[in-house]
Amino acid sequence: MRFSLQDVKKSVRRQQGDLTVSLHFLHQGEQARELAQLIVYYERLLGQPQRLFSLDDARACVGDYRLAHCLLATLSHWYMWRQPDWTEAVQRMSQHPDLSDITSPIHLRLALYSYVNAHHNGFLATQTRESALHTFATTHGLTAQELEYLLALDTEEEARLVRATPTPPTPQEVATLYNQWVFEAALFNASSVRFLIDCAAFSKSQLTTSTGVGAVIKRLCYIARKLGVYYDLAYEPMLTGMPPLLSLTLYGPQEVTGSAQQYGLRLARLCRILMGYGLTSVSGDAPRKVKKASFANTIVEAAATVHFLHRSYAFKMDAALLHLLPPQEVPADAQSSSYVPEQQIFDSSIEQSFAEAFMALAGSQGVDGWRLEREPEPLLLNRSIFIPDFALTRAQRRIYVEILGFWTPTYRERKLQKLLQLQDRKDLVLAIPVEAKGAFSSIFLAFPTVFYTGQLAVTDILAMLRTQYDDFAERLAQIDVRAVRTLVQHQGLLPENACADVLYCYRRSELQRATDSIINEDILFTSGIGLYTQQWMARVKQAFLTWLDDTPTLVLVDGLREMRKHDAVLRECENAVLEAIIGQWSEVQIERPTIFEGYIQRVGQQKEREEESEQSVLATSNARGGKLREKRTLTRRQARSGTEQTTQENLWS
């Protein structure tokens, strides 16, 4: 059971015109005697019903009403009230009651209600109540006191006090948890938390082993995404030669949707990680302590804007908090030097589905040579920082992609302010949901924009890139025609994938146009094969036909294996390329009875076999003295038409 910020002891003061709030935390040894008395009081009541618990007696152990209320709530982490079990309660009775058909207090009350309706017309007067209950109890083998107890077994007053841990907590453990819950109660009501971070000191801490402002920004963004906290970054310019101070704003439950307490817990955890107190790293089974960075050197300033009683207050977090809160476990990958986790973290399902679809399409070479990067380097604005969702890189070109959402009005305002500062950039593509088109109408005309419904399609982004960043003419000018021809003449064959590399092409349509400058009287290009010399093709063809004449097998797989055996270039080619080469030769035909079988035949041999077969049939017929009828092949329609005509003549006859 948590407590609210209004329940916490606090003091409010005005500093330089702003309201600030100071929360009451328990320091080392403070209220230790009172906490020990409170724990003893709880231990004495273990197993007892809640009606014996006196709230006034518990508060008297502490002496401070408001503080006692929060400490009692904190003790609910170890102690709780649990309803007695019906079966166990019945077994503790002095006799053996007859309750075979009654399995809960509800069923017992229902049986009593039925009894009163049947024997007392649904009403028990004061003078008849005791005797009626005694009669009902005796019927079920109970005493009147046992009946009263079982009827109220599921009420709060009969709940028993139990401890959730094997041993009772110590006063310091209770005080530490109380401090944590006070800290989290403040952030449950926060609209934002602002950290002013010294990049130089932060980069030397255990949170990152890389240096530079960009590395610190990426680390901060990764930790925020890891914990699911929305954030914004800006920077404070410093003197020349000195790294700037980063201003990290974490948005609180007042600025986002969803459960305030659930989001507030994530926000509190992130704040504790950034503040660096009690930092631990989970490595294997045993946690180990990590050397802490100095709060004064790393965090220049930390403050939250909290709201209660319809007013906002500044809650400043300083170095004193580092010793009052429990250790915070940090995920292992949040401490490693690598900035690319094994599993990417996305702000939304739209970003995740886009990245997954892009990687799937990239596996089939369908992304025009672009490489996708998540969380690219930040773009520095005028005292602000913009971090695009993705970056697409191809050769020397780098394009950023920002997928805009439709969250809160404040989110849109912040995003629009940053995009207005990026209007002069020519390397940013926006993706906007159709329903948010009106909200971003003032900005999307300044950028190449893709509108989407539901999910963002990779093909739409690729089409936009082809339209806005078509550099095919520049890539054609970079082709070294003489070097490519020399390479083809040396190897004999340059497959399509290799052609794409040397000709700076990313699609087959581009490859067809790029090879026009390469082909001549000796070098040819065929789609599906690549660039090759006629001498090479003739040599491979002659070797294959010689093998085909001498081999007894006509299996396609054997033929492809033979081609790879006699030519080094073909060893790296796929089966589809080899079949395309065979398809160039008029002397050879590939037959596929099924999708799993393939056979090779020489066209001339097939005709010879058919002629030999016909001559054999004719000779056999003449030997028997018969007459060979003319072989005629009818199509299915002709056969059906002839049958219908014969049937019609028979009907009319």
C-alpha positions, 0 to 999 in steps of 0.5 A: 500500500503506497502513500500519496505526496499529500501524506508525506511530511514536507515544508514549502518555501518561496525562493526567488519567486518560485515555490520549492518543496522539501520532503521529509526523509529519514536519515541514518539512525533517525526514528530508530527507537520508534521504528523498533517499537513499531516492529515489536508491536507488529510482531506481537500481533502476528496471527491475531485478528485485525480487530485487535490491532489498534491504529492509535497504539501503532501511531503512539509508537512513532509519536508523529501522526503524519509520519506514522501514517507513512511508516505503517504503509511502508510496513505493508511491504513486510506485513499483511492481513490475510483472511483465515482459511475456511477448512482450517477454521472448521477443523479447529472447532471443539466438535466435528460440525456437520458442514459437508454442504457448506464451504464458505461463510457465504454459504453458511449465511445463505443456509441461515437465511433459508432456515429463518425463512422456513421457521420464522417467516424471514424475521428474528425478533430480539427475544427469539434470536438467541434461541433460533441461532442456538437451534440452527447451530446445534443442527450443524454441530456448532456452538453459538459462539462458533456460529458467530465466528464462522458467519463473520470469518471473511470480514476485515476484523477477522483477517490475521496478521502475517509476515511475508518474509522469514525474518522481521525487518530492521529499523534501517530497512524500513527507513530506507524503503520509506525514503524510496517511497517518498522519492517515488511519491514526488515523481508520481506527481511530476510533470518533468525532471531536469538534469544538467549534466557535465559531459566530461565527468559523465563520460568518465563514469561507469555508465559509459567508457566512450568519450565525447558529447555524442557518446554521452547523448546516445548513452542517455537516450539508450537508458531512457528508452530502456526504461520506457521514459520520454525525454528531451535533450538540449545543451548549454554552451560553454567557453571555447574548448570546453564541452557543453552542459547537457540539459536532459528533461524527463517527462513525468506522468503529468505529461504522458498517457497511461498509469501514473504510478507505473510510469512514475516508477520507471521515471524514479528508477531512471532518476536514481540511475542518473544520480548514481547513488548505490549503483550496482551492476548485475553480472551473472548471479551476484551483483557487484558494486560499481565505483560511483561518479561524484554527484557534484562533478557529474550532475550540476543540477537536478530538480523536478516540477511536482504538482499537488493541491493545484499548484506546482513546486520545485523539488530539488535533488542534491547529493544528500539523497544519494545516501538515503535511498536503497541501491539501484540495480542497473541493467548490464547492457546499460553499463557496457561500452557498446552502444548497440544492444542485442535487442533494439529498443523502439519508442513505438510499434510503428518504428519496430515494425518498420525496422523489422520490415526493412531488415527482411527486405534487405535480406532479399536485396530489395532496399536499393543498397541503403543501410538502416541505423537505429538511434543515429548521431544527434543533430545539434540545433540552437541550444537544443538537440534533435535525435532522428529515429533512423538514419539511412546510409548509402555510399557517401549519402546519409538521410535521416528519417523521423517518424512523427507520432500523434501523442499530446499537444505539448509533444507536437509543439516541442517537435514542431519547434525543433523541425522549424530549426531544421528547415534548411537541411536537405537530408531529413525525411518525415513520416506522418500519420494521415490523422496527424496531417493537420497538426503538422501542416505548418512543417511537412511542406518543407521536407520530403514527407510520406503519409501513412495509415496504420503502419509505415511501409518501407516501399513508400520510404524507398519510393520517396528516396528515389524521387528526392535523392536520385543520383544515378547520373552521378553514379554513371559518371563514376564508372571506369569503362576501361577497367570494367571491360578489362575485368570482364575480359580477364574473368570471362563472366561478371555476375549481376551482383558483381556488376552492381558493385563495379557499376554503382547500381542498386536496381536491375533497371539501373544495371541495364542502363549502366551496361550500355556503356560497357558492351561492345562487339566482344562483351555482352550483357544478359539480365540474370547472367551479367557481363560476359565475353563471347569467347568465354560463353563459347568455351563454356558451351562447347565443354558442356555439350561435350560432357552432355554427349558423353554422359549417360545421365540427363539430370540437371543437378549433375549438369550444373555440378559439371559446369562449376567443375570446369570454370572457377567463376561459375563456382560462386554463382547460384543455380539460377545463373547457371540455368540462365546460361544454359537457356542461352543455348539453342542446342540444349533444352531444360525440362521440369516435370515437377518443381523438384526435378530437372532434366537436360536434353539436346534438341537434335538428339530429341528429334533423332529419338522421335524419328527412330521411334517412328521408324521402329513402329512402322517396321513392326507394323509392316512385319505383322502385315498390318497398316499403320494408321496416321497418327493424329493429335486432337486438342481437348476442344476438338475431341469434345466437339467431335464427340458432341457431333456424333452424339447429335447425329445419333439423336436425330437418326 
